[in-house]
Each structure stands twice: as structure tokens, then as C-alpha cells.
């Protein structure tokens, strides 16, 4: 793993820390680097962003982060790896970079945190471990998130939630960000995102075939065109190998299409 940042002290700090993790993992090396190393890279994780501020929407970062992402796009000419977009607002920036690269499959927007939050809420409601819950959030990584209650499973078995359980879970997902930034802690969901992105990169590298939910630029899937939202996908070394068109409840499908507007 090669760490790049415009602040060399920040890179050195991360590398000094991450070097110790190698004793607990299968990783071979971590080092500070520069854009020149890109030629040998298979996956580029973009998490560069303007400074976090207390707000109620990720969209406030759009203009400043467009400038950052556009600058990164200029450096990717001739490179053919996969980009994992973590920078917010992730859906719009995923779409923008995919258009710039001319290959929508190579840009994968990270949005697993929403699904993890949904599982956390459902698990608490049902009194089961979160790991036993399979539940996904589609749509926007933001206010137009679409919890898919029609496909909830616990230990592999379908579960029907009550109306109050669904409402509570939906509220937990949609308002988690507001509650978090209201703490004015100056940090984001660092640990959740780190663990989730590591799992996403592993899925891309191995092409294991398990379904994921990630933001990708759509071209007719779910009757959505030229917009990126989180949808079920299969991942592999080329990025999004296939978009899976799940059968959704009518209200879920309508909400997914609305999220793309």
C-alpha cells in the first residue's frame, strides 16, 4: 500500500502507524509515495476532501471536492486501474469521475456505511447480533437513502419487520450523519469507513462474486440513466463487473429512481 497526501507529515504519521498493522495482517508493505507510483497500482482509493464542518448535508462539500476530484482525474490519463471513491458527496463525485475516465465500471463509490447502520438498528430492534443481519441500503448516500426492507434476512432467513421497526431503522440511517456532525468532534466515521473500504478493496481484488452495494454510474439499469446511486453489484479486478437488478417492492423501486434525480 502506498499513501499519498499533499502533507508529508500526515503521510509519515499514517505510514508509521500502519507499519505496525502488518504484524496482524497478510499485507506485505506500506510506504509513503507520490503520483509516480500510480503505474503499478491496481486500486486507487480517493478519500481526499475539503475540511469537515458541522452541517446537515454532505452536499455542502460538492464544489470544493469537485476541484479535488477533477485534479485527480487529470493524473489518471493512461492508467487503467479501479478507483474507489470515498470522498463526499460520493454519488455525484463517482458519476463525475466515471464520466471523466470514460469507463463507468472502473469507478466504485463506497456506501457500505449506510447498510451497516441499517443492520445495527435492525439488530438492536430484534435483539440479535448485527453480524446475523443481512440488510442493504440503496440510492443516495444522503437524504435519499433507500433502506430495502423487502430483502431483510437474519441468519439467512427472511424477516418481516413491523411498521414501527421499519420507521425506526429508516430514521437511524437517514439521521445518523446529522447526529454525528452535531457532536462537532471534527472527525468523520473513520473506523467504519476504514474497515468497510478494506473489505471493498478485497472484494475487487479477489472477485469473489458475493453481492455488494456500491455507487456506480448507471446506464439504464433500474431505468436510471447517467446518474450514480448505490445499487447491488458484483465486483472484480475491473471494478463493477455486473449491476444486479434485484426485484424490489414498488415503493423501494420508486424511491431508488427518485434518488437518482
N, C-alpha and C positions, 0 to 999 in steps of 0.2 A: 504494500500500500504506500502510495506517495501522497503527501499532504502539501497542498498549495494554498497560499494566502498572501495578500499584499503586505501583511505584517509579519516579518520574520520572527519576532519574539513570540508571537502567538503560535506559529508553526513549530518552533523549537519546543514550546511548552507541551503541545499536543504530542509531538514525537517522543519526548522524554517520558510522558505518561503512558502512551500506547506501547512503547517498547516492553514495558513490564507485563502487558497482557499476553505477549507471545508465549510466555510460560504456561498459559492456561488455554491455549488455542492451537489450531493447526496452521496458523499463519507463519510465513517464513521471514518476512522483514517489513519494517515500516521506516520511512525516511522522509526528510524534508526534500522538496523538489521545486521544479519550475515547469512552465508550459512545454519546455523541450522534451520532457519525459512522456508527453501525451502519445507519441508514436507507438509506444509499447504497451499502452493501456487498453484494456478491454471494456471497462466500465468507468465512466466519469460521473461522480456524484456531485451535483451542484447544490450547495447549501449556503452560498454567499448571499448576503442580504443587507439592506439598509438597517439602521439601528432599530431595535424593538421599542415601541412606545405603547403606553396604555391607550387602548382603543377598543371599539366593539366590532371591528371587521378587519379581516386580512386585506381587504381591497385597498386600504389606505397606503399599502406598500407598493401598489402596482406601478406607478410611474417611476419611482426610484429604482425598483428592481427590474423593470424593463431595460433600463440603461445598463445594469449589470449583466443581464442575460444576453442582451444584444452584443455586448463586448465579448462575452464568452463565445457566442455564435461565430464571430469573426475569426476566432482562433481554431475553429473546428473544421475549416476547409481542408478537404483531403483526408480527414480522419473518418474511420468507418465503425467505430465502436458504439456502445449503447450509453445514453445519458439517463441518469436517474435524477429527476427534478424534485428537489425538496423545498426550494425557495417558494415563498408565498407571494401572491395567490397562485397556488400550484397549478390549477386547471388552466388559467389564462396563459401562464408562462410556459406550460407544457405545449399548448397549442402554438404559441408564438415561435418557440424553438423548433418544433416539428416542421412548421412551415419554412423556417429559415434553412433547415437542413435538407428539406425536400424529401424526407422519408419519415412518415408518421410512426412507423413501427419502432424506430430507434430511440424515441423519447418516451420514458415511462415516468408518469407523475406519481409520487408517493402520497398515498392517502389512507394507509392502513390504520393510522391512529383512530380514525372515526369508527372503524369496525371494532377495534379493541375497546373503545369506550362503550359501544353498544353491548358488547359481551360482558363488560364489567357491570353495567346496570342490570342486564337480564340475570346474570349470575347472582347478584345481590337480591333481586326480587324472588328468585326461585330457591335460594339457599343452596346453590351448587358452586363448585369451583369454576372460575372464569374459563379455565382451560377446557372444561367439558362442553362449553357452549360454542356452537358454530353459528355465527350471525354476521351479516355483511351490511355495510352502508355504501350505496351507490350515489351518483350525482356529484354535486359540488362539494368541495372541501370548504364548507362555509354554511351560510344560512339555508341554502337549498340542498342540504344533505337529505338523502332518501334512505331511511332505515328499511330494510327488506324483512318485514315480519312474516311474510309468507314462506320463508325458507329457513326459519329458526330450527335448530336441532340441538338437543342435549344428549351427549354420549351417542350421537349418531341417529337418535330417534326424533322425528318431527314433534314440535311442541307448539301448541296454540296458546298465545298469551291473551290475557283479558284486556279489555279496552283500557283500563287504568294502568296496567303494566306496560302496554304499548306507549301510552301517553307519557308515562314517567321516563321510559327509556329514550323516547324521541327528544324529550326536554333535556335529558342528561347529555345527549350527543350534541344538540344544537347550541346549548348554552355553556358547555364546558369551557370553550375559549373565553367567553366573557367573564366567567368566574375566575379563570386563571389570570388573565391580564389585570383584573380588578385588584389582585394582590400587589400589583406594582413591584414585582420581585426583580424585574429586569432580565428575566430568563424565559426561554420557551420550554416546550415539552422535550427537553434534551434527551433524557434517558429512554423514554418511549420511542422517540424517533430514531435514536441510535440503534436500539435493538431491532426495530422494525426494518430500518434500511439495510442492516446487516443481513436479515433474513431475505429481503427482496433481492439484494445482490447475489446471495447464494442461489436463489431460485433462477435468476438469469443465467448464472454460470453453469449450473447443473442441468437446467432444462428438465427438471423432474416431472413436470406435467401437472402438478397439483394446481387447482384453480386459485387465482389471486384476484383481488380487486385493485385496480390501479387506474389512474387517469391517462387517457390516450386520446389522440385526435381521431374522431370518428368520421367515417365516410359512408353513411347510410345505415350502419348498424343501429338498431332501435329507432330507425327513421330519423336519425340525427346526422347532420352534415356540417363539417368544418367547425366543430366545437369539441373541446376536450372536457370530458367528465369521467368520473370513476365508474368503471364497468368491470364485469368479470372477464378475466383474460387468462391465457396460458402464456407463460414466459419461457424464454430460452436465450441462447447466446446472441440472437439477432434482435432481442428486445421482446416486443409483443408479437408472439408467433401466431396468435389467433384471438379474436374477440369472441367471447361466448355469449350468445343471445339467450339468456335464461327466460323461462316463462315466468312472468311477474303478474301479480294481482293488477287489475286495471288501474287502480289509483296509484300504484307504485310506478307503473309504466308512464302514466301521465305526469307524475312528479319528476321522473327522470328526464323526460323531454322538456319539461319546464325549466329544469336546472341548467339545460344547455343554452337557454336563450340569453 
